[in-house]
Amino acid sequence: KVEVRDRPAGGGRVAFVSIAAAHRLNLLGSALMRRFAEAVAGLSGEEGLRAVVVSGAAPRPFVGGADIREMGALRDGAEARAFIELVHGCCRAVRDCPVPVIARIEGYALGAGLELAAACDLRVAAADARFGMPEVRVGIPSVVEAALLPMLIGWGRTRRLLLLGEIIGAAEALEWGL
């Protein structure tokens, strides 16, 4: 489920897009990614919009990653490419939005969730937020939007996340410039 709600903001409005997957870690599946990209793209054309805030729907985390169970059920390279394109599409919709997009991060921003956060213009995190690319620990390389990370945190720190699968806390993410 993707929910969009608005709030007036001095001469315009702010749209709040919340992500609510059935899984407690708020994992991105195909249907949810399609709805998210459509919602953000739809907002992009609205007049008077001043900003978009993306978050996990409480009490869920921001995004705990892509749905690995769905990925495991993909039958061939074409289906895998289509799934990856959906992650690209979410990040592209955020980057193409003509107003600032702010990630409001509570809990986990892992894998595709970290990539989605990196695609946003600004990231605001709770003190207990956690960031990482742990999928590499189970043999799934990041092939989607991790290319955005070096601009934010540098090549060395990006390699640390992508090659080691470490998860860092909000204080370290802040220190790194994430």
N, C-alpha and C positions, 0 to 999 in steps of 0.2 A: 504494500500500500504506500502510495506517495500522497501526502496531503499538502495542499497549498493554502495558506491563509495570509491575510493582509493586515497591515496596521498603517494608519496615516502617519506621515512623517514630514513635517514642515514643508509644504509646497509639493508634496508627492506622496509616495507610499513605499513601504518596505514589504516584500513578500517573504514569507517563511515557508520553506519546503522541508518537510520532515519525512524521513525514511523509516518505514515500519515493516520489516520482514518478519515472517513467522518465527524464524530461528532466533533464539535469545541473544546471539551475537550480532544480529542484524546483518545477515549475509546477503550479498547481491546475487540474485538469480536473474535469468533472462527477462522474465515478465516485469520484474521490478525495475530493472535497468531501462527497459523500453519506456515504462511509465515515467521514470525520473527524467530521462532525456527529453521526452515530449513535454513534460511540465515546464522544465527550464527553458526549452526552446519557445514554448508558448508565452512565457513571461517576457522573453526577450523583445517581443514586438509590442509590448504594452506601453502606452504613453503614460507618463507620470510616475513610472517606476524609478525609485532612487537607489535601491539595493535589494539583494536577495541573500537570505540567511539560510544555509543548509545545515540540518542537524539530524541526528537520530531521534525518533519519536520516543519520548520518555516512557519507560525507564530503560530503553535499549541504548547501547553504545552508538557512537557515530556510525561506523561501518566496520564490522569485524572481518571484512574481506569478501572475495567472490565465493559463491557457493561451491565448495570443492566436490560435494556429492553430485551436483549437477554436472560439473566438469568431468568427473569420473565416468559418467554415463554417456558422454559424447562418443559417437561411433566412429568418427573419422576426422581427417584433417579439415575438411570443409566445415563440419560442425564446430570444431575447435576455433577455426578462424572467425566464424560467425559470432561465437561467444566473446572472443577477444574484441571484435569490432563493437560489441555492445558496451564493453568497458570503455573503449575509445570514445564511443558516442556520448557516454555520460560526461566524460572529461571535456570533450569538444563542446558540448552544450554549455558547460560552465565557462570555458574559455571564450566562447563566442558571445556570451551574454554582454550587452553593451553597458551594463551597470556593474558596480563592484559586487562580487559574490564572496560572502564570508562563510567560512566553515566554522560552525560552533561545535567543538569537539568535547564530548564527554565519553569516558570509557575508552574503548579501542578504536584506533584508526589503523587497521592492518591491511596489508596487501593492497587490493583494489580500493580499500577505504583510505589508505595513505595516499594513493595516487589521486583519488578524487579530492582529498584535502589539498594536495600539492597543486592541483589545477585551479583551485580557488585563489582569488586575489589576496585574501587575508585569512589567517587561521587564528582562532581564539580557542584556547584549551583550558579545561578544568585542571586543577592541580594534580588530579589522579589519572589524567589521560595517559594512554600508552600508544606508542607508535612503532611500526616495524613492518618487515617483509618476511614473516616466518614461513611462507610457503616454500622457500628454498630448502628448508629442513626436510621436506618430504619430496624433494626432487622436482618441484615446479618452479622454473625460472620466471622472473618477472619480465614479461615481454610487452607490457602495455605502456603505461605512462610513467614509469620510473625514470625515464629520460628527463623529466621535469625536476628531479631532486638535485642534481649537481648545481643548478642555478641557485637553489635555495640553501643547500648545506655543504656544497663543495664535493669534489670527486672522492676524496678519501673517506669521508663519512658516508657518502652514497655507497661506495664499495663495501664498507663495513656492514651496512644494512642488507645490501643485496647478496653479498657472498656468505655472510655469517648467519643471517637470519635473526640478528639480535632485535630485541624489543627495548626501546628506551622510554623513559618517563618524560613527563611534561617539562620538568626543570631542565633536563638535558636537551630536549627538543628546543626549548627557548634559548639555551646557551648556543646551540648550533645555528640558530636563525630560522628554524622551521616554524 
